[in-house]
Amino acid sequence: MASEVQADNAIRFYESRSYNYDDTWHVDFTKRFISLITVEPGHNVLDLACGTGLLTFLESEAVGPTGHVIGVDVTPGMLNIAAHKKRQAGNKYENVSFLQGDISHLDRIQGLEGKTFDVITVASALVLFPDPKAVIEHWAQYLKPGGILALDSTHPRNLVSGMVLERTARRLNLAVPYNREWSQSESTLKNVVESAGLEVEKVVTCENQAGYGKRFHDVDTWDDHFVENVIMKDVTRTFATNEIRKQAQGIFKEEWERLSVDGKVEEVDAVFLAIARKSADGSRYISTSANKDIVFTGGCRCGSVQYKCTAQPSELTFCHCRTCQQVSGSAFLPFIEVPTESLEFTSTMTLKKLVLSSKSDRSFCTGCGAPISMIFRSNPEETSLTMSSVDQDSFKGTMPKVKKHIYLEEKAPWMVLPEDGASRSQRVELLNTSDT
Ligand SMILES: C[S@@+](CC[C@H](N)C(=O)[O-])C[C@H]1O[C@@H](n2cnc3c(N)ncnc32)[C@H](O)[C@@H]1O
């Protein structure tokens, strides 16, 4: 989605919401937001996607008469309300100015030329942008050396029907007015901010953002959620024709059901908030701590399951057992083994345990069906990861080589083993067990 399209979509979406925007949970959330950051008297602050100025005015009080706050937003209706509130307050907010423009292109906004700021805030807006890393890199140019950027992104189960809608649109190759699939955990927000060149000081999870905490929807209510999101709220006309809506309905149902456990779909009212700093000499931050020890990362096809691993894995074992054939839909499953303690799942929204024997526990993604891992109950200190789930480009060091073919007694008859020099066993010497 080009940034102009994003901005047009935002205007369409927020223009009609501007009149009652201040009746929503955003009022309380902006108070929590400012309580988590340091805005001091005399600071120059830039509040991006400022909306009706909820956070901007709080910042104005914090910086006092010697500081200044600029709020920028693209939606005229939101800015009209902000300007109205400023007028109503007499000279209380003299240190605030509002500018209209697309914050993906701050260089095109008159009034920002040559300016840098002590603090930049972006509340409840990052997930509206198709490329979070690119916009953060752009915003960071407007920070003073040592300046702070504070911004939040959604918990994957926040407004869960919106998430399902996003998946539905992606499967139909349609543009969606937001991009939240990447925002899976505190770590994924930290990673995206650090990849944009800023050092993250902390990330916190703000629970109970809109006041309902957690709730569970009956899986059968999918149609109500489809109607509410797709029919009622589709101001950007993503699902423009009846034909597309019909297709979207089937996919929405499928994606909604995939998220259900025991007939319920969980919704979590939470966001992740990151506070990051530009280095004192203005140079780009290169992560040395968080990612230093990561040897490889991985995940599933749809991205809802993600992990990182800090240990060099074993060489590859190709398991030809019948279960591996059936769960992979192939002739065998290639695995690498790692110490379980070296593995951290950073996103588990759709990770589901799969028990197909008394000896081992497998896991897979309910979103896309990808097999992820297997742990033998007799050896929980070791986890086997499917090689297909490993991000090949993330590998530091040498890529594992094929070392063993196991369970050849169950090998698919049509499979011809390659001359790869790997050891071959009928059952499973390595794992010392008789079924997987
Ligand atoms: C959920 S509101 C958040 C408003 C405010 N930050 C708050 O916390 O109350 C999202 C805001 O992002 C603005 N927005 C979306 N895309 C934008 C863009 N490309 N440039 C400027 N503002 C944008 C919308 O107009 C809307 O006011």
The ligand as an SDF file (V2000), in Angstrom:
LIG
                    3D

 27 29  0  0  0  0  0  0  0  0999 V2000
   -6.2970    6.0140   16.6580 C   0  0  0  0  0  0  0  0  0  0  0  0
   -5.9610    7.6480   16.2060 S   0  0  0  0  0  0  0  0  0  0  0  0
   -4.7810    8.1340   17.4330 C   0  0  0  0  0  0  0  0  0  0  0  0
   -4.8590    9.6050   17.7540 C   0  0  0  0  0  0  0  0  0  0  0  0
   -4.0240   10.0430   18.9410 C   0  0  0  0  0  0  0  0  0  0  0  0
   -2.6360    9.7100   18.7840 N   0  0  0  0  0  0  0  0  0  0  0  0
   -4.5630    9.4510   20.2210 C   0  0  0  0  0  0  0  0  0  0  0  0
   -3.8760    8.6360   20.8300 O   0  0  0  0  0  0  0  0  0  0  0  0
   -5.6720    9.8000   20.6010 O   0  0  0  0  0  0  0  0  0  0  0  0
   -4.9800    7.4790   14.7620 C   0  0  0  0  0  0  0  0  0  0  0  0
   -4.6710    8.8000   14.1010 C   0  0  0  0  0  0  0  0  0  0  0  0
   -3.6870    8.5620   13.0990 O   0  0  0  0  0  0  0  0  0  0  0  0
   -3.8990    9.5200   12.0860 C   0  0  0  0  0  0  0  0  0  0  0  0
   -3.1520    9.1030   10.8780 N   0  0  0  0  0  0  0  0  0  0  0  0
   -3.2540    7.9210   10.2140 C   0  0  0  0  0  0  0  0  0  0  0  0
   -2.4170    7.9140    9.1560 N   0  0  0  0  0  0  0  0  0  0  0  0
   -1.7790    9.1030    9.1600 C   0  0  0  0  0  0  0  0  0  0  0  0
   -0.8040    9.6820    8.3230 C   0  0  0  0  0  0  0  0  0  0  0  0
   -0.3040    9.0400    7.2650 N   0  0  0  0  0  0  0  0  0  0  0  0
   -0.3530   10.9210    8.6180 N   0  0  0  0  0  0  0  0  0  0  0  0
   -0.8450   11.5920    9.6870 C   0  0  0  0  0  0  0  0  0  0  0  0
   -1.7870   11.1040   10.5160 N   0  0  0  0  0  0  0  0  0  0  0  0
   -2.2450    9.8640   10.2580 C   0  0  0  0  0  0  0  0  0  0  0  0
   -5.4060    9.4830   11.9310 C   0  0  0  0  0  0  0  0  0  0  0  0
   -5.8780   10.6150   11.2390 O   0  0  0  0  0  0  0  0  0  0  0  0
   -5.8520    9.4280   13.3960 C   0  0  0  0  0  0  0  0  0  0  0  0
   -6.0820   10.7190   13.8820 O   0  0  0  0  0  0  0  0  0  0  0  0
  1  2  1  0
  2  3  1  0
  2 10  1  0
  3  4  1  0
  4  5  1  0
  5  6  1  0
  5  7  1  0
  7  8  2  0
  7  9  1  0
 10 11  1  0
 11 12  1  0
 11 26  1  0
 12 13  1  0
 13 14  1  0
 13 24  1  0
 14 15  1  0
 14 23  1  0
 15 16  2  0
 16 17  1  0
 17 18  1  0
 17 23  2  0
 18 19  1  0
 18 20  2  0
 20 21  1  0
 21 22  2  0
 22 23  1  0
 24 25  1  0
 24 26  1  0
 26 27  1  0
M  CHG  2   2   1   9  -1
M  END
$$$$
